[in-house]
Amino acid sequence: MRITNALVKGAANGQLVDIDIDPITGKITTITPAAGPFIAETEAEIYDAAGRLVSPQFVEAHIHLDYANTAGIPRDNESGTLFEAIEIWRERKEAGLNNPDLIRRNAIAAAKSAVEHGVGFIRTHVDVTDPELTAFRVLKDVKEEIRDWCDVELVAFPQNGIYAYQGGDRLVEQALKEGADVVGGIPHLEPTREDGVDSLKHLFDLGEKYGTRIDIHCDEIDDAQSRFVEVIAAETTKRSMQGLATVSHSAAMSYYEPGYMARLLPKLASADVTFAVCPNENLHLQGRGYSHATPRGVAPIKALTDFGLNVALCQDSISDPWYPMGNGDLLRVVDTGLHVSHMLQPKYIDNCLEFITHNPAKNLGLRGYGIMEGNPANLIVLDAHSEREVLQEGCPVLLSVHRGKRVFSRAAINTDWES
Ligand SMILES: [Zn+2]
């Protein structure tokens, strides 16, 4: 396959290129200056990008596929809080509403929606605080079922805590034995601050034992005293696990005083902790109960980015008790993230796709990611000519290629004015 007349950031000094893909290996063989209108005769399938932007497939670094498409059942979240959502989810589990076939169909529908918006890689947290590990076992099958069009990583995520939920620690380990890719956790929901710290030490132990990365729902709470991020930085450094731990959400960081932040940021940087921030969802969930001057409750994306920390922007939910919206469109998430963080300056606008491509790829530790010769061909054609245009217009994906195979294509929308 050849994608001709492609605009690829960083390639050929801004000139258009042709991208050749080996159909057998699925890898990019060559990237060469575009041959122009006279394409040499070839057996290959040719897609003319016509000067449009070609990007690596987007990476969704934080989503819950096992929760997707369940909003309203057994009931709606009336308060809009995270805590009512967790309660609804517990009711749902206890009522036996999570049958494997339903979880499978809902998860695949959610993954498809994300892929149709340009995603090719997903890290999904999967609730393992269930003695049967029902969702985890289903998602393991889903991972295999959709691997031709999307790579999925499974996080063993104890939604109700590893100590707050009896046997939660054993269930996380059982999921790791059964093939979970990443260790999850939720220290701010453990019974005490000390239990939260102990939970992190235990989860890091498991990460070391099973050789996995760590991705913690950390300080997703409107409480400036919730300070587990610093524990993650300390454990990462102590164990020489730099670059292997991700902090998800960290809403409480938006409440930290400048003095504390000034001490915290260098520790996070030396531990090379990566961040998964979900601005749309945390704007919805956090800062409830205030009558005016409502806090935003979104981790300080700009401060983290400016300090050189790696920030991925993520969807988190597609229609579940936590968040009734969401469709896997990461361009909307980037739009929200840059707006809420006062980041509409050219240096962020013109590199906005980093937050949903190379940054989340670093969180996941993806190898061979990016449009380069020798890498697997995982790429999309956007109906735009710059990252700025993508952000401003929310441009559709016209072609998606995963492992060198076309996943889908769609026609550009044309508007015919009458005059
Ligand atoms: Zn989450």
Residues whose N, C-alpha, C, O or C-beta is under 5 A from the ligand:
A	BS01	ZN	none
